[in-house]
Amino acid sequence: MSQTEQERRITIQGIELALACPDILTCNWVGQQDVLEQLLAAWLVIDEKDIPLSPRLIGKPGVGKTTLAYAAAKAINRDVYIYQCTMDTRPEDLLITPVVDKAGGIRYVASSLVTAMIQGAVCILDEGNRMGEKSWASLAPLLDARRYVESIVAGLKIAAHPDFRIAVTTNEDASTFEIPEYIHSRLQPQIYIDFPEPAEEKRILEENLPFVDEAILDYVVAFLQRAHANNERYTVRDGMNIARYAAKRLSKTTGQGDMTGLLRQAVAMTLGDEALIYAL
């Protein structure tokens, strides 16, 4: 076993667990400083009898909920572990999974969530409203003053490190399951992330696409702002894809070519013809 593999293992109550690796993102949070401060306040502990809250980040897909949580974690110098929830997520997926090793024996693998609990890191439960009640029930004691999980599979009760923090992202328009009421009361405060203002949207695009011509970025910002004004679902993530595709097409075009035509084509190919009503 290599030194790195040894460092990613821990023994609890006589059971050896293989730990997950932290997630590393290259994105940065730009603008909307207030929601970042709201999240950091939720995680703050102000007294020895106090505990951190488990905030729920709410917004349309692509508005930056995961990026916000990641940026907040880095602001307090914590590693980040992201768990992508799905409608098939089981309690053992969230906690500890038994796997068969090469020798035919059973070894136990800690999820991203449990690894973050053990390491005193931050876990982002992404798109939590895609997960069913049975899985949520396994997290109930973690999300209140008890701050532990219990793995039936491994026969372990694992307490969260004092530095452990969690945030749950949910999409406003993509729910697969209703989050149980007893979980709702544990996922507080609710922090809403809205579409950015034009200047902030431009800065986000510039931060993530420094290689794209400014004229393309200006076009995309104007398109997105018209869509936002009509409460369309299109987000900065969509804008990035439009800008990337248009820049790739223009890189293969002699001179500037028909930039507007290529941008309209990029909008249609990314979001469909119905999005063209917001394109110049």
Secondary structure, 3 states (H helix, E strand, C coil): CCHHHHHCEEEECCEEEECCCCCCCCCCCCCCHHHHHHHHHHHCCCCCCCCCCCCEEEECCCCCHHHHHHHHHHHCCCCEEEEECCCCCCHHHHCEEEEECCCCCEEEEECHHHHHHHHCCEEEEECHHHCCHHHHHHHCCCCCCCCEEEECCCCEEEECCCCCEEEEEEECCCCCCCCCHHHHCCCCCEEECCCCCHHHHHHHHHHHCCCCCHHHHHHHHHHHHHHHHCCCCCCHHHHHHHHHHHHHHHHCCCCCCCHHHHHHHHHHHHHCHHHHHHCC
